[in-house]
Amino acid sequence: MKNKPKGEENFLWDQNMKNHFTIPWAFPKLVVSSILLISILCIFYTLSFSNVSNSSNQELKIIKTIHGIDQDVIPPVSSPKPKPQEKTGLQHIVFGIAASARLWDHRKNYIKLWWKPQEMRGIVWLDKAVENGDDDHLLPPIKISRDTPEFKYRNPKGHRYAIRISRIVSETLRLGLEGVRWFVMGDDDTFFVPDNLVRVLSKYDHNQFYYIGSSSESHLQNINFSYGMAYGGGGFAISYPLAKALEKMQDRCIQRYPRLYGSDDRIHACMAELGVALTKERGFHQYDVYGSLLGLLGAHPVAPLVSIHHLDVVQPIFPNVNRVQALQRLKVPINLDSAAVMQQSVCYDKTRSWTISVSWGYAVQIYRGIFSVREMEMPARTFLNWYRRADYTGFSFNTRPFSRNVCQKPFVYYLSNALHNKNTNQTASEYVQHQVSSSECKWRMADPSRIERVEVYKKPDPNLWDKSPRRNCCRVLPTKKKGTMVIDVGECGEDEVIELR
């Protein structure tokens, strides 16, 4: 590209400099004009607002004069405060108990143990009428559930009465009882702890759709049915609005599932259609197991005990008595401190190298050696799974073996009695050694067999489950009582740790 002549370059430079200095001189005029215009508009707006304000004040004075109000300011009208809602109690729960006329004379004895006639509402739904008994006043009223011939049932292994039982929720709702927040379903061989049921349901808003219960202890049962199903024997709760929604569609829903086995899986199928998932609470126990419940109840989860099912299948929870007598004994600690029943705590007698597991209100177990809490909180396999196999993979939770080594077997002390001291507000429970024949242990360490009884002291805490779930702590106390171990059970300190050594 060619270079421009020198004269032409000077001409362009002069023109640019003129333009550069000309623009700033024109700019102030524009700014001044804008400021003047804005100022005029502001003055006009202020005067207008002042006139409107004065007019409003005049109107307010006129209104005060008409109504005889002398105050300069009219007090604000406060809306009434909503009344606090009554806390959920037994009076808000209605039970629907599925029962068989063939087994009624026997199983009604289970219901009498937990039923409170003056405080509770519910219906026993039978398949046919039974003779009136002298103890009817101790039981819920009896009704006959409607037969269901119009519904199809095509499961080759089940029974048609499953359809009848599944409709108990709707039949109970149609009774039109007032003030109902929850419908709770259970079987005639189910033992409930009513106060703990209330504690669990109080956590939830009964105005919402809730389906609350738990699954089976059997892994295969959950696979065959569903891990998302509440098992009816262990009991489940349905909030009132959900029960209303279920009642409107249940019969149509049942017709769509003729191949299902039982009543609880029909309820679960309808819940799935309503879009309501199971809210699991670990205190509802189906107990699809055989044998002794020591391992399960001795390491109960950190949750209130709500129910125990299959009472005719499992062994009595206390030895050397029948099932009803065993549950009668359990009622003693339930009446003293229902929130703490079956709650496990673990501590150590370090001088003798013993591990102690306390299931309050039920049993104390003493082990030779030091075992971690993580191991002790796993149930020992004192039971078989639902298919009567000693197969640990058949359970839906972690378990540990029940040792056959005589030196590693626990010494078990079952509850014999419990009392409450009003002066100290403390319970004293006594546990007596369960004698079993066994070979002598050759280990060179302290022998727990010399401990014949265990005394456990504990203060009741009815608000235990209003806090975050945490195990209680236990501590071995010094004593001069021969053949006796004394233990204190109570809330753990804020930073307290259960030290192994």
N, C-alpha and C positions, 0 to 999 in steps of 0.2 A: 504494500500500500504506500502511496506517495505521501511525503510530508507536506502540511499546509503552510502557506506563506505566513511570515511573522506578523504582518499587519492584520491578517484575518484572525489570528489567535487573540490578539489584543482586543479586537472588536467583540468577540464572543465573551471574553473575560469581563469587559465593561458591562455588557448586557446582563449577565448573571448577577453581578454585584448590585445593579440597580433593582433587580427583582427581589433579591434577598433583603434589602433594606426597606423596600416599599411595603411589603406585607405586614410587618409588625406595626407600622403606623396606622393601618386600617383596622387592625384587630381590637384595640381599646374601645373604639366607637361601638362596635358590635357588643362588647361585654357590658358597657355602660347602659346601652339600650335594653339589654336583657334583664339587668338588675332592676332598672326602673319599672319595667313591666311586671316583674315578679313582686316587687314591693307594693304596687298598686293593687294587685290581685289579693295579696295577704291582708291589706287594710280592709278591702271590701269584704272578704270572708269573715274577718274578726267582727266587723260591725253587724253582719248578718247573724252570726252565731250568738252575739250578745242580745240581739232582739228576740231570737227564738228562745234563749234561756230565760229572759225576763218574762216572756209570754208564758212559759211553762211554770215558772214560779208563781205567777198570778193565778194560773189555773189551779195549782196545788193549794194556794191559800183559800181559794173559793171552795174547793172540795173539803178542806179542814173546817171551814165555817159552817157548811151545810151539815156535816156529820158531828159537829161539836167537838172536834179534836183540837186541843190546845197545844199539843207537842209540836215542836219544830220538825221532828223526824218521826215518820211512821215506823213502828217496830216491825222487823221482818216476821213473817208467819212461819213458825217452826213445824215441820211435819212430825207426826207421832213416831216414836221409835218402835221398830218391830219387836214383838215379844220374843225372847229367847226360846228356841225350840226345845221341847222336852227331850232329854237324853233317852236313847233307845233302851228299853227294858224288856223283861219277860212278857209284859202285857202287850207288847207290839209284835210278838212272834206267834205264829200259828203253825202247829205241827200237823203234818200229814203222815201217819204211820201205816205202812203197808204190812198187813198181817194175814195169816192163814187160819181159817177156822179149825183145821186139823191139828195145828200146833198151839192154839191159843191158850189152852189150860196150862201149858208149860211156860210159854214165852211171856205171858202177861206178868210173870213174876220179875222179869228183867225190867219191864216198864215201871212197875210199882216202885222200884228202887230209886229212880231218878225223877219221876213225875211229881209235880207239886200242884195238887188239885185246886188250891185257892189262889194260885199265882199264875198258872199257865193255861193256855188255850190250845186245843187241838182235837183231832178226830183220829180214831183207829178205823181204818177202812178194811173190812173183811170181805171175803168172797161169798160167804153165806152166814145166816144167823147162827148164834150160839146161845146157850142157856145163860140166863142171868145168874151172877154169882154174888156172894156176900161181900166181895171186895170191889164191886163195881164203883163205889164212891171214891176209891183210891186210884182209879184209872180214868183216862180220857173217855168221852162218849164214843159209842160204837155206831158206825153206819155201814151199810152194805153198798159197795161200789157197783155201778151199773155194769151189766154184762156187755160184751162187745162182739156179738156174732157177725155184725156187718163188716168188721175189719178183717182183712186178709192176714194170715200168719203162715209163713212158708219156711221157717227155720227148722231143719230136721232134728236139731239137738235141744231146742228150747221148748217153752211151754206158752200157751196162749194167754195165761194170766199176766204175762209181761205187759200186754196191751192195757189190761185193766189197771195195773199198778201205775203205768206211765200217765194215766189220765187223772190220778189222784190230785195233782196240782190244780187242774182245771175244776174238778169237782169240789175241792175245798174252797176255791175262789168263789164259786157260784153260791156258796152259803151266805154270802153278803155280810160277813163279819166286819165290824167297824174298827177303825184305828189300827189296821194291820199294816205293818211295814215290811215284814219278811214272812215267807212261807218256807218252812224247813221240812224236808222229806227224810225219812229214815225207815229202817226195818224194825220188826218186832224183836229181833235179836241184836239190837243196837243199844248200847248204854251211852247216854249223853251226860255231859257235865254242863248243866244249863247256864250257870254263871259265866263260864268260860265261853260258851256260845255267844252270850250277850257281849262279852268283851271283844270278840272277833267282829261281830256284825256292827258294833258301834263305830268301828273305824271307817265305815263306808256310808255314802250318801244313799239312803233308801229311796230317794226320788229318781235315781238313775237306774239304768238297766244293769243289774249285777247277778251273776251266776257263780256261786262260791262253793268250793268243795276241794277234793283232792283225788289223786289218781291211785292206782293199785300198787301194792308192794311187789307185785309180780311183774317182771319185765315182759314175759310172754302174754300175760293178760292185757297189758297196755298195748302191745303190738297187735293183738287180735281185736281189741276194741279201739282204744285211742288214749294217748297220753293227755289229750285235751278234754277228756270226759270226766265229770264228777261221778264217782261210784256211789250208787244209791245206798248201799249198806252202811258205808261210812257216814252217809248223810250229806245233803247239800242244801244250800239256801238260795232262794230266788226272791229278788226284791218285788214289791207289789206291782209297780208299773210293768215290769217284765212279765210277771205272771198274767197280767191283763192282756198283754200282747200275745203271749203264748196261748191263752185260752181261745182267742179269736181264730187262730189258725191251726191249733194242735190236731184236731181230727183230720183235717185235710192233709196235714204233714204226716201223720201216722200211716195214712193210706199209701204214701209214697215209699214206705220202707217196710214191706212185709217180710223181708229176709233177715232183718236184724234179730239178735238173740233176746235181749232183755229190755227192761223198762228204762234203765238209765241211758242206754245208747240211743233209744228213741227220743228221750229228752234232749240228748246231746245233738242229734240230727236236727231237731227243730231249732235249737239254739244256734246252730250253724246257719240255718236259713234266715234267722233273725239277725245274724251278724254279731252275736254276742259270744265272746271268748270266755273260757273258764278263768276265774280268779282263784289261784291256788292258795289254800291255807293248810299248813302242815299238821294242824291239830286234828283234822278229820281223818280217822283211820279205818280203812276198809279191812285190813288185816287178812289178806288172801294168803294165809300161811297155815301150817300145822305145827303142833307141838307147843313148846313153852314160849311165852311172850317176855321172859326175863331179859333176853338180849335187847329187845326193842324198847320195852318200857324202862329198862335200866339205863338206856342211853337215848332218852326221848329228845327230839329236836328242841331248839330254843323257840318254843311256841306253846301257847296254852293248850292243854289236853281238852279236846272237844268231844270226841266220841271213840268208842271201842266196838267193833263189829265182829261178827262170826263167833259169838260167845259159845255156841254149841259145837264149834269146830276146834277151837284152841283149848288148851288145858286151863283149869282155874288159875287165876293170876296169883293166888296164894296156895301153898301146898297143904295137903291133908284136910281140905274142906271142899265142899261142892261149889259150883259156879256162883250160885246166888249168895252163899255165905261169904265167898271171897269178895264179891262186889259190896256186900254190906260192910265188910271191914274197910274197904276203900272209901266208903262214905264218911268215915270218921275224919280223916285228914281233909276230905273235900269240904266238910262243914266248917273246919277250922281255918283253912287257907286254900281255897279252891284255885287261886291263881298260881300257886307254887306246886301243885300236885304233879308228880313225875319229873319235876325239873332236876336235871343232873348237875352236880358240882363235883369237882375233883380236887383232892388235896393229898398231902404226903406225910407219912410218919418217917422222918428222915433218920431218926436214931435207930429204927428197926428196918429201914429200907422197904417200906410198904407203900403201895398205892391204894388210896381209898376212893371209891366212887359212891356218891350218895344220890339216890333217886328219891327225893323227899316224898314221904307219905307212902312209900312202897318198899324199897329195899336198899341195903348198904352192902357193898362188895369190897372185900379186902384181898389184894393181890400181893404175893411175894415179889419183890423187885420194884424198880422204878420204871413206869411207863408214861409216855408223853400224853398230854391231854388230847392231842390230835388223834392218837390211837384209841384212847378211852371213849371218845365221843362217837366212835363207830360201833354200831350194834354187834355184839357177839352172836354167832350163829347157833342159837339155842333152838332153832326152828327150821322146818323144811319149807320149801316153796310150795305154791299151789298145786304143783304136779307131783308132790311128794318125792322130790329129788334133793339130795344133798349137794346141790350145784350152786355155787356162789354167783355164777353168771346169770342166774335166773331172777335176781333181785334188781329193782330199779334204783338202788342206792348202794353205797359202800358198806361192806360188812367185814368183820375180822373173824378168824376161826376161834371156836371154843376149844381150848387146848385139852388134849387127852393126858398130857403129862401131869401127874399127881401134884407136882410142886408148882405148876403154873395155873392150876385150877383156882378160881376165886373161892373164898369163904363167903357164903351168902347169908345175910341176916334180913329176915322179912319183918315187916311192921307187925307188932303185936298190939300196940295201943298208942294213943296220942291224946294230950290234954292241953288246955290253954290256961295260963296263969294271968289273971286279970291285973294283978298288981304290977307285974313286970311287962305285961303285954307281950308275952313270949309263949311259944308252943314248945312242949317237950314231947318228943316221940321216941318210943322204944322199939328196937329191932332185935330179934332173937335169932341166934344161929340155927340154920337149917341143917340138921345132922344127916350126913350121908356117909355110908361106909366107903372107905378108900384105903389104899395102901399108904404106908408111912413115907414121908418125904425125907430123903437123905441129905438135903442141902444143909450146910452149916450156917443157918441164919435164923432169926426169930420166927417162931411158929405162931401164926394167927389162930390156930385151933384153941389156944388158951383164952381167947376173947369169946366170952359166951353171949354178951349183949352189947349193943351200941346205943348210947343216948345221944339224941340230936336236938339241939336247941336253936330256935329260929323265931324271929319276929315276923308276923304276918305283914304282907305288903299288898293290899288290894289294888294299888295303882301300879303294880309291877309292869303291866303291859301297856301303860300309857307312855313308857319311856322307850328308848331304842333297845331292841332285844340284846340281852347280854346274860351269860351264865352267872349264877351266884357263885360266891367263893365259899369254901369250907376250910376250917382250921381245926387241927387236932389239939385239944386242950389237955393240960396236965390233970391227973386224977389219982386218988389213992384207993379208989374202988377196985377191988380185986376182980379180975375177969371182965372188966368193963372198959370200953373206949368211949370218951366223951368228945363230941364234935359240935362246933358252932357253925351254922350256915347263915350267911347274910350277904348283903349287897357288897360287891367288890369296891374297893377304893378307886378313886379316879385314875390313879396311875398304878394300881396294884397288878402285879404279874404273878401267875402261879408258877413259882420256881420249882424246877425238878430237883435241884440240889442246892 
